[in-house]
Amino acid sequence: MSISELKIKTPLPEDLTFSENGLIPAIIQHAETREVLMLGYMSRESLLKTYKSSKAVFYSRSRDEIWLKGETSGNFLNVVSVHTDCDSDALLVLAMPDGPTCHTGAKSCFFRPQPVAQKPLDFLSELTTVIEERKQKQPDESYVSSLFHKGTDKISQKVGEEAVETVIAAKNDDDGEFIYEASDLLFHLMVLLSDREMSLKTLVSELQNRHGKK
């Protein structure tokens, strides 16, 4: 069966909850790849026309009229099935596109790169990179560069000092002070690791090995 001969396999949804302006959001998803193609809005009439033609028909809020997707471009959305969410106030439409869905020519309207939420520990990798850059370039105004310039003994001394201050903060039961001093300790430990041609990954590997042995 060709795409043009596709028929909607699901019955017309009943008891839908339309908004005050008589519309319901419809998420269009590729029937095979499950890629989200676009978000549109349907009225009761456009939904009926969708079922009658087996092609996605929407309601344009800007033009205040019903429109057949692909009527001008030829890039129709051939509807395979229509599903509702738990509250029956949104539609999920599975369709086979004839061509690009987006008016820009992209296959999906969601083509822009999406920012990826950074995990808190990911910052340690960024900080490791900064420390390595300071180590290599050693700019005059850099505190990290000054530590590398003074050598291993000075860096080790700073780690010891920060360790003592962290212990004192912990014994004082001051969360804010403890976090501040512990952060200093971790930072200077990372500098010392770099000085020894190591990184936090070295310590992680050691801990993983210990865990494996257990």
C-alpha positions as a printed Julia matrix, in Angstrom:
214×3 Matrix{Float64}:
   0.0    0.0    0.0
   1.38   3.41  -0.97
   1.51   6.35   1.41
  -1.33   8.04  -0.48
  -3.55   5.02   0.25
  -2.99   5.04   4.01
  -6.1    5.15   6.13
  -6.44   6.07   9.77
  -6.43   2.88  11.83
  -7.95   4.29  15.02
 -11.54   5.4   15.56
 -12.44   9.05  15.85
 -11.72  10.07  19.46
 -14.79  10.87  21.53
 -15.36  13.1   24.56
 -12.44  15.36  23.74
 -11.79  18.42  25.86
 -11.32  21.45  23.62
 -10.08  24.81  24.86
 -12.32  27.84  25.22
 -11.52  28.82  21.63
 -12.54  25.35  20.44
  -9.07  24.0   19.73
  -7.01  21.05  20.92
  -3.21  20.72  20.57
  -2.0   17.96  18.29
   1.54  16.6   18.41
   2.55  15.08  15.08
   4.95  12.16  15.3
   6.54  10.15  12.47
   4.71   6.83  12.36
   7.89   4.82  11.83
  10.79   6.69  13.42
   8.69   8.26  16.2
  10.46  11.57  15.62
   8.33  14.54  16.69
   7.58  16.53  13.54
   5.47  19.46  14.64
   2.84  20.84  16.99
  -0.42  22.1   15.57
  -3.96  22.79  16.69
  -7.17  21.15  15.53
 -10.8   22.12  15.81
 -13.65  19.62  15.75
 -14.15  20.39  12.06
 -10.48  20.03  11.13
 -10.29  16.73  13.03
 -13.3   15.45  11.08
 -11.65  16.57   7.84
  -8.47  14.77   8.93
 -10.41  11.53   9.26
 -12.22  12.08   5.99
  -9.03  12.75   3.98
  -6.51  10.75   6.09
  -4.32  13.84   5.86
  -3.56  16.18   8.76
  -5.85  19.2    8.74
  -5.24  21.95  11.27
  -6.74  25.2   12.43
  -4.57  28.29  11.99
  -4.86  30.56  15.01
  -3.13  33.43  13.2
  -5.3   33.24  10.07
  -8.4   32.04  11.91
  -9.14  29.34   9.36
  -8.84  25.63   8.68
  -5.83  24.58   6.6
  -4.67  21.33   5.04
  -1.0   20.68   5.75
   0.78  20.37   2.39
  -1.96  21.97   0.3
   0.54  24.46  -1.09
   3.84  22.62  -0.73
   2.65  19.11  -1.44
   4.26  17.95   1.81
   1.21  16.24   3.23
   1.09  14.42   6.55
  -0.62  11.09   5.9
  -2.25  10.16   9.18
  -1.94   6.57  10.4
  -3.48   6.85  13.87
  -4.78   9.37  16.39
  -4.44   8.98  20.15
  -5.46  11.07  23.16
  -3.69  11.74  26.42
  -5.04  10.79  29.85
  -7.21  13.93  30.11
  -8.39  13.83  26.5
  -7.22  17.41  26.02
  -4.3   16.71  23.67
  -3.81  14.56  20.6
  -0.88  12.46  19.46
  -1.06  11.98  15.7
   1.14   9.37  14.02
   1.7   10.21  10.37
   3.85   9.43   7.35
   5.15  12.67   5.81
   5.37  13.13   2.06
   8.32  15.46   2.48
   9.76  18.03   4.92
   7.3   18.99   7.63
   8.74  22.37   8.58
   8.17  25.42   6.37
  11.95  25.99   6.51
  12.53  22.78   4.59
  13.64  20.82   7.63
  12.11  17.39   8.14
  10.93  18.44  11.61
   9.98  21.77  13.15
  12.16  20.78  16.13
  15.46  20.97  14.27
  17.27  23.49  16.46
  19.86  22.0   18.82
  18.47  21.71  22.3
  20.61  22.69  25.3
  21.63  19.71  27.36
  21.27  20.08  31.07
  24.68  19.82  32.64
  25.12  17.33  35.45
  26.75  18.93  38.51
  29.83  16.69  38.38
  30.38  17.56  34.7
  31.77  20.89  35.88
  34.75  19.08  37.4
  35.79  18.04  33.89
  35.61  21.67  32.78
  37.63  22.73  35.81
  40.25  20.07  35.03
  40.58  21.53  31.53
  41.03  25.04  32.94
  43.72  23.84  35.36
  45.58  22.09  32.55
  45.44  25.25  30.42
  46.84  27.34  33.27
  49.56  24.74  33.74
  50.59  24.87  30.1
  50.26  28.6   29.38
  50.95  29.92  32.89
  49.55  33.46  32.46
  51.08  35.92  34.92
  47.78  36.91  36.53
  46.67  33.32  37.23
  46.64  31.98  40.8
  46.82  28.42  39.48
  49.85  29.29  37.37
  51.55  30.74  40.45
  51.05  27.45  42.26
  52.59  25.46  39.42
  55.47  27.95  39.29
  56.19  27.39  42.99
  56.28  23.64  42.55
  54.99  20.45  44.14
  56.01  21.34  47.7
  53.96  24.55  47.72
  50.95  22.86  46.13
  51.15  20.01  48.65
  51.38  22.53  51.47
  48.19  24.25  50.26
  46.36  20.92  50.14
  47.43  20.26  53.73
  46.3   23.71  54.86
  42.93  23.33  53.19
  42.5   19.86  54.69
  43.05  21.25  58.21
  40.63  24.13  57.58
  38.04  21.68  56.28
  38.32  19.55  59.42
  37.98  22.62  61.64
  34.89  23.78  59.71
  33.35  20.33  60.07
  33.95  20.32  63.82
  32.42  23.8   64.13
  29.22  22.39  62.62
  28.98  25.3   60.16
  27.62  23.98  56.87
  28.44  27.11  54.89
  32.02  27.27  56.13
  32.46  23.53  55.63
  31.27  23.7   52.01
  33.58  26.65  51.34
  36.66  24.97  52.83
  35.89  21.56  51.32
  35.61  23.21  47.9
  39.03  24.8   48.4
  40.41  21.41  49.4
  39.01  19.71  46.31
  40.29  22.48  44.05
  43.84  22.36  45.4
  43.81  18.57  45.29
  42.93  18.8   41.6
  45.89  21.15  41.08
  48.17  18.69  42.89
  46.88  15.83  40.77
  47.64  17.83  37.64
  51.12  18.57  38.96
  51.61  14.81  39.31
  50.29  14.25  35.75
  47.06  12.78  37.09
  43.42  13.83  37.37
  40.26  12.97  39.27
  39.76  10.17  36.75
  42.84   8.51  38.24
  41.18   8.46  41.65
  37.88   7.3   40.2
  39.65   4.36  38.52
  41.28   3.43  41.82
  37.94   3.5   43.62
  36.34   1.44  40.87
  39.1   -1.15  41.17
  38.62  -1.33  44.93
  34.91  -1.74  44.51
  35.49  -4.51  41.97
  37.84  -6.35  44.31
  35.19  -6.32  47.01
